[in-house]
Amino acid sequence: MTEKPARPVYAVRRVSGDFRPGDPGLSWAEIPALRIGHYLWLANGYRPETEARLCRSLHFLHVRFRVGEERIRARYTKFQDPVYKDSCVEFFIDAFPGSGRGYVNFETNAIGTLLAAVGPDRSHREPLWPEDLAGFEVRSSVAGPVDGAHGAPEWTLEYRVPLALFRKLYGREIGPGCRSAANFYKCGDETEFPHYGAWSPVDTPAPDFHRPECFGEIVFE
């Protein structure tokens, strides 16, 4: 019997002070990166180099993606649009596994349009509302909608998630030693070269990122 590989683990560092996306006061180079390197289900050879970095400040969870793509598709501009059809990065987190609340999915296309919901699986999800996300801010290196070359060999996207959101959803505080289940993805269902990349591999026969049983672990230092 072949044993399943151990799920990856990432340590989330604590930083002093709260920062806004793009603030030069936070040196992302000092934050370790995780690699979204498992490209699944399609064999078209398209595997853009993608990494994510996380850190936690007093009031926010900060997330930054770097994606090696010269040509992208970013058409959707409204909150809760189906951004997974565009060039997209995704962060799924169950802050307190075993609570029964499920996981939150943050899906953002290359211009920072957000789709977000919470629930235990793909079929049972509740969309988040702007008031749930008060304090959420996002910044991308791509200024506006584009379909093709965006003028650089890579793009970056950074956002901050208010920790108050997790307190509201789970009734608990994320703090030192908290161990959460999570996964990170790179996708583009309707891009020039469709692709599905994951940090922690998903062992399903068809594309499905909504598989919490395949999540890795993030540990808050």
N, C-alpha and C positions, 0 to 999 in steps of 0.2 A: 504494500500500500504506500502510495506517495504522499508524504506529508505536505500540507499547505505551507508556503513560506510565511515566516513571521511577519506580522503587520508592521509597517514603519512607525517610528516614533519621532516626534519633533518637540523640542523644548522652546517654549515661548518666553522670551526674556522680558523682564520688567525694566521700563525706562522711566526716568524722572520727568515730570511735567507732562502736560497734554499738548499735542501737536495737531496742526491741520495738515491735510495732504499737501505735499510739496514744500512744507516748511523746512528750510535748510538747517534748522536746529536739531533735526533728527538725522543721524548718519546711518543710512541703511546699509552701508558697506560693513558696518560693525555687527549687523544682525545676520546670523547664519541663514543660508538659503536651503530650501528643499526643492527637489527636481520633479517636475511632472514628466516622467519619462516612459511610462507604460502606454504605448499607443495600441489600441484594441480594435478588434472587429473588422477593420478595413486594411487592405494590403496595397494601398495606392502609393506608398512610399513617402507620404507627407507627414513629417514629424517635427514640427517647429520646436526649437529649444525653448523651454518654458520653465521659469522658476518662480517660487513664491517665498516671501519673508513675512514673519509676524512678530509683533511685540505688543506689550500691554502697558499702558500708562494708567494714571489714577482713574480716569473716567472712560477710557476707550480701548478697544482692541483695534490695532492698526494692521492693515494688510497691504502688501505691495506685490504686484506681479510684473515680471519682465518677460516679453515674448519676442522671439526672433522671427518676425514675419515682415516681409517687404510689401506684400500685397494682401489686403484685407477687405472684408465686407462689413460695413457698419451702417445699417439703414434705420434701425429702430431708435426712436428718440423719446418715447413716452414711458413713464414708470409702469412697470409690469408688462411691457411689451415682450414678445417671445424672442429675447435676445440670443438664445442658444442657437438660433438659425444664422446669426451673424458670427463674425470672429469673436469668440467669447471665452472668458475665464470664469471659473466657478469655485466657490468655497462653501462646503456643506459642513455644519457642525452641530453635534448633539452635545451641548455643554455639560449635561449631567445624565450620562447613560443610565438606564434603569429607572429614570423618573417617570417614564411613560408619556412624556410630552412630545418626544420625537426630536427631529433635527430641523435646523433652519438652513435654507438654501439661499445663498447670495450669488446671483448670476449677473455678470456685467459684460456688455459688449465693449469693443475697443474705444468707444467714445464715452463710456461710463454710464450708460443707461442700465437701470437696475430692475431685476425681477427678484422678488423675495417672498418666501412663504414658510410656514412651519407645519409639521405633522409627522406621523410615524412612518409613512411610506409614500410612494408615488400617487396612490389613489386617494389618500386622505390628507389633503393639504389645505391650510387656511392662508389666504394671502395676507401679508402684512400691509398696514396702512401708513401713510405719512406720519401720523401722530405716534405710531409705534417706533418709528425710526428717527424721531426728533434728535438732531445732533449728528446724524449720518452725513458725511461729506465725501465726495469723490473727485478725483482729478486724474485726467488722462493726458498723455503726450500727444494724442490725436485730437485735433480741435473740433472737427465736425464730421458729418456723414461722408463716407467715402466708399467707393467700389473699385478697387484696384490699388495701384501704388499710393502710399501715403507720404512718401518723401524721406523715409529713413529705413535702415535695415531692421529695426526693432521698434516695439512700442511698449510703453510702461503704463500701468494703472495703479493708483493708490487710493485707498479709502479708509475711513475710520468708522467703526461700529460702536455706538454707545453701549457701555456695559449695563446701563439701565434696561436695555432691551432684554437681556438675559434674565435680569432680576424680575422683570415683568412676566416673562414667559415661564420661567422655572421656579420662581419664588425663592431663589437662592443667589448668593453672590459668587462670582468667579473670583478666586483668590489664590494665593500661593499653595501649590500642591494639588490644585484641581486637575483632574485628568479627564479630558473630553475626547469623544470620538469625532473624527473629522476626515474629510477627503478634499482634494483639490483637483480641478479638471481644466483641460483646454479642449475646446470643441468648436465646431462650425458646421451645423447641419446643412446649410444651403450656401456654403462658400465655394470658391473655385475648386478646392480640393477638400471635400468633407473629411473630418477627422475627429477622433475621440481619444484624448490623452488623460491619464490619471496618475496621481501620486501613489496611492495604494491600489493595486490592480483589482479589477472587477471580473469575477469568473462566471459570467453569464453568456449564453450563446448569441444574444442580440444586444445592441446598445442599450444600456440602462444604468445611469449614474445614481438612481435612487435605490441604492443597496446598502443600507447602514451596516449590514453584517460584513461588508467588505471595507469599512472605514479603517483608517489607521488611528493613531492616538497622538494628541497634543497635550503636553504637560506644562502647566503654568509654573514657572520658577518663582 
